[in-house]
Amino acid sequence: MHLAVNSMLVLWGIGLTMSVLFFWGILRFALSTCDADNMTHGLAQLFCFLLLLAGLALGFMVSNLPA
């Protein structure tokens, strides 16, 4: 299996990582303004991690489509 890391995948990963980190910052601020427990914080962190993985998988699939 040939794995190709091209510039589109790198740019996709950088953009997605920055957007998820920005979303995580807003989510942490929103959770800090209310009285959220540790379970809610853990679920929010898991959601952001899964969002990041799904986006990177999509970027990998798009960058490896046959031309």
Secondary structure, 3 states (H helix, E strand, C coil): CCCCCCHHHHHHHHHHHHHHHHHHHHHHHHHHHCCCCHHHHHHHHHHHHHHHHHHHHHHHHHHCCCC
